[in-house]
């Protein structure tokens, strides 16, 4: 199992052993940054559980839930439909598998509707939740799942992925361990511009109103995506906040004489930098964005804090 997938060897070992020994938990949460293989692991595990099925996108016992609509949230009607399907008998296989993408995008009523099902699913059912923001999921949901943490991919793995698709390896170190971010940088010049603006501001801080002007450019670049695909829009925003967090963690590594983990370019170390304080600021800004505050205002809060 998982022989064609990159990285996260401890997760591979755990899942393979659990399946072999028939001890796989019925409710799993795959947690980690966007683009490191969580959905690919879920698909491969599902294929194995559905008796080795490979082409199972339309398999009647394989169910996938995605956020939808302009809000990019999980609709409660779709989750209730999922709950009904959990208690139905399998159609072709001996089991049913449900994969819920972006589980953090369930609002409280939707998440609460799922609680009982996660606590006592039928014996023929496996439910896999995927998230890049476990802290935004209700604690009651987390407590009902076995959580598996996925780590960023090594740069050499991302280089192989880019090479296989004919893209420049230049984007590998810029992706900070995320294959989907590498592919996004390689195929979407606007996202590359957004990240460059953030990194320029981090390296050479400016103040209002120049700061507001620069961040406004990010919002303008995102506007067409917001109209065309709200889910993709929210994922890009999450990646931008993740970039800030990765920069912050590299600041700590550099300040104690270590090597930067995510950024290959030379960073200017801030001697008075506090990682816990900055992480808290970023999380508050992210939550404000989720409450419909303008993205430009939320990003400005992060930069004005240091």
Secondary structure as GFF3:
##gff-version 3
##sequence-region A 1 306
A	DSSP	alpha_helix	9	20	.	.	.	ID=ss1
A	DSSP	beta_strand	27	31	.	.	.	ID=ss2
A	DSSP	alpha_helix	38	49	.	.	.	ID=ss3
A	DSSP	beta_strand	62	65	.	.	.	ID=ss4
A	DSSP	alpha_helix	76	86	.	.	.	ID=ss5
A	DSSP	beta_strand	96	100	.	.	.	ID=ss6
A	DSSP	three_ten_helix	103	105	.	.	.	ID=ss7
A	DSSP	alpha_helix	108	119	.	.	.	ID=ss8
A	DSSP	beta_strand	125	131	.	.	.	ID=ss9
A	DSSP	three_ten_helix	134	136	.	.	.	ID=ss10
A	DSSP	alpha_helix	139	142	.	.	.	ID=ss11
A	DSSP	beta_strand	146	149	.	.	.	ID=ss12
A	DSSP	alpha_helix	155	164	.	.	.	ID=ss13
A	DSSP	three_ten_helix	169	171	.	.	.	ID=ss14
A	DSSP	three_ten_helix	173	175	.	.	.	ID=ss15
A	DSSP	alpha_helix	179	187	.	.	.	ID=ss16
A	DSSP	alpha_helix	189	203	.	.	.	ID=ss17
A	DSSP	alpha_helix	210	228	.	.	.	ID=ss18
A	DSSP	alpha_helix	230	255	.	.	.	ID=ss19
A	DSSP	alpha_helix	275	290	.	.	.	ID=ss20
A	DSSP	alpha_helix	295	304	.	.	.	ID=ss21
###
